[in-house]
Amino acid sequence: MRSKITLTLICILFLGILVSCNSKNKNNSTSETTVISNENADSFTSKMTKSDKKKYFDGSNNVVYEIKYKPDGFKLRTASSTLLWKIKLYDDKIKISDNDENMNPYEIKLTEANKAKLVKNDATIARTSYNLESKQQSVASVNDGQPEFFNTSYSPSLLVNSIPEISASQKQILIKELKAKGY
């Protein structure tokens, strides 16, 4: 009888250790990715720190930015959680604003299959289109007219590059996050 109790206690203790190890692994598991950016921006490592938060680290392992995910978009914030950019996602557009109220936003409007435009205050700033044959996307500013070409799959998020108020490193993070969301 005593050996059955001892064996039961050992089994309970063993299961408790297994559950504890498993929950520790779940809490500490983070997905890491590296943002590979253009020559004008920095490279960062990112880690999911919570189910709704990702932190971006510089080369010295300092938190530089964080992403706070919401059901209808996400926010890019500083390391101290100050809002930089709020992204709100819709079926036919993306709103990008520097305030929580989404006042005076930039909008990436999905106009046709493989075409989109960047708009602010009803004025078109830039357009993008994708050539299926050459597998090349072009982004052209309305004022400049000289398109920039990207050898990539279609991504309307590349229009973020045409927003002058966003720094180069923030643009790369926003584009990466939008691409992950299917934009």
C-alpha positions in Angstrom: 0.0 0.0 0.0 2.8 2.3 1.0 4.6 1.7 -2.3 1.5 2.5 -4.3 1.2 5.9 -2.5 4.9 6.5 -3.0 4.6 5.7 -6.7 1.5 7.9 -7.0 3.3 10.8 -5.4 6.4 10.3 -7.7 4.0 10.3 -10.7 2.3 13.5 -9.5 5.6 15.2 -8.8 6.9 14.2 -12.3 3.8 15.4 -14.0 4.0 18.7 -12.1 7.6 19.2 -13.3 6.6 18.4 -16.9 3.8 20.9 -16.8 6.0 23.5 -15.2 8.7 23.1 -17.8 6.1 23.2 -20.6 4.6 26.4 -19.4 8.0 28.0 -18.9 8.9 27.2 -22.5 5.6 28.7 -23.7 6.2 31.9 -21.8 9.8 32.2 -23.0 9.3 31.2 -26.6 9.9 34.1 -28.9 10.0 34.2 -32.6 12.9 36.1 -33.9 13.3 37.7 -37.3 15.7 40.2 -38.7 14.6 43.2 -40.6 16.9 43.6 -43.5 16.6 47.1 -44.7 18.1 49.4 -47.3 21.3 51.2 -47.0 19.6 54.3 -45.5 18.0 52.3 -42.5 19.2 50.2 -39.6 18.8 46.5 -39.1 16.9 45.2 -36.2 16.1 41.9 -34.5 12.5 41.4 -33.4 11.0 39.2 -30.7 7.4 38.6 -29.7 7.3 39.5 -26.0 3.6 38.9 -25.5 0.9 37.5 -27.8 0.0 41.1 -28.9 3.4 42.8 -28.7 6.7 42.6 -30.6 9.8 44.5 -29.7 12.5 45.5 -32.2 16.1 45.6 -30.9 19.2 47.3 -32.4 22.6 45.8 -32.8 23.4 46.5 -29.1 20.3 44.6 -28.0 18.5 47.8 -26.9 14.8 48.1 -27.5 14.2 50.7 -30.2 10.6 50.2 -31.3 7.6 48.0 -30.4 4.6 46.9 -32.3 1.3 46.6 -30.4 -1.2 44.5 -32.4 -4.9 45.2 -32.4 -7.6 43.2 -34.2 -8.0 45.8 -36.9 -4.3 46.8 -37.2 -1.3 47.7 -35.2 0.7 50.6 -33.7 4.4 51.4 -34.1 5.7 52.8 -30.8 8.9 53.9 -29.3 10.7 51.8 -26.7 8.8 53.8 -24.0 5.5 53.1 -25.7 4.9 56.5 -27.2 2.9 56.3 -30.4 4.7 56.9 -33.7 2.3 55.5 -36.2 -1.1 53.9 -36.0 -2.1 51.5 -38.8 -5.7 50.6 -39.3 -6.5 47.8 -41.8 -9.6 47.6 -44.0 -10.5 45.3 -46.9 -9.9 48.1 -49.5 -7.5 50.5 -47.8 -4.9 51.0 -45.1 -4.9 54.2 -42.9 -1.6 55.4 -41.5 -1.7 58.2 -38.9 0.5 59.7 -36.2 -2.4 59.9 -33.7 -4.8 57.6 -31.9 -7.8 59.3 -33.4 -6.7 58.5 -37.0 -7.1 62.2 -37.8 -5.5 63.4 -41.1 -4.3 60.0 -42.1 -2.4 58.8 -45.1 -4.4 56.2 -47.0 -3.2 53.4 -49.2 -6.2 52.7 -51.3 -6.4 49.4 -53.2 -7.9 50.5 -56.5 -7.7 47.4 -58.7 -6.0 44.1 -58.8 -2.3 44.8 -58.4 -2.8 48.5 -58.3 -2.9 51.0 -55.4 -2.4 54.6 -54.6 -1.2 56.7 -51.6 -3.6 59.5 -50.7 -3.7 62.3 -48.2 -6.6 64.8 -47.9 -8.0 63.5 -51.2 -4.8 64.3 -53.0 -2.9 61.4 -54.6 0.8 61.3 -53.6 2.0 58.1 -55.3 0.8 55.1 -57.2 2.0 51.5 -57.5 1.3 48.8 -60.0 2.6 45.3 -60.6 3.6 43.8 -64.0 2.7 40.1 -63.9 4.9 39.3 -66.9 8.1 40.8 -65.5 7.2 40.2 -61.9 8.2 43.8 -61.1 6.4 46.4 -59.1 6.7 50.1 -59.8 6.1 52.9 -57.4 5.9 56.5 -58.8 5.3 59.8 -57.0 2.7 61.9 -58.7 5.0 65.0 -58.6 8.2 63.3 -59.6 6.8 60.8 -62.2 10.0 58.7 -62.2 9.0 55.2 -61.1 11.1 53.1 -58.8 11.1 49.4 -59.6 11.1 46.5 -57.2 11.7 42.8 -58.2 9.2 41.4 -55.7 5.7 40.0 -55.4 3.0 42.7 -55.4 2.8 44.6 -52.1 0.8 47.8 -51.8 2.7 48.4 -48.5 5.7 49.7 -50.6 3.8 53.0 -50.9 4.9 53.6 -47.3 8.2 54.6 -48.8 6.5 57.7 -50.3 5.5 59.1 -46.9 8.1 61.7 -46.1 7.4 62.0 -42.3 8.3 58.4 -41.6 12.0 57.6 -41.0 13.7 55.0 -43.2 14.0 52.5 -40.4 10.3 52.9 -39.4 9.3 52.5 -43.0 11.1 49.2 -43.2 9.4 47.9 -40.1 5.9 49.1 -41.2 6.4 47.5 -44.6 7.5 44.2 -43.0 4.5 44.2 -40.7 2.1 45.1 -43.5 3.5 42.4 -45.7 3.0 39.9 -42.9 -0.6 41.0 -42.8 -1.0 40.3 -46.5 -0.6 43.9 -47.8 
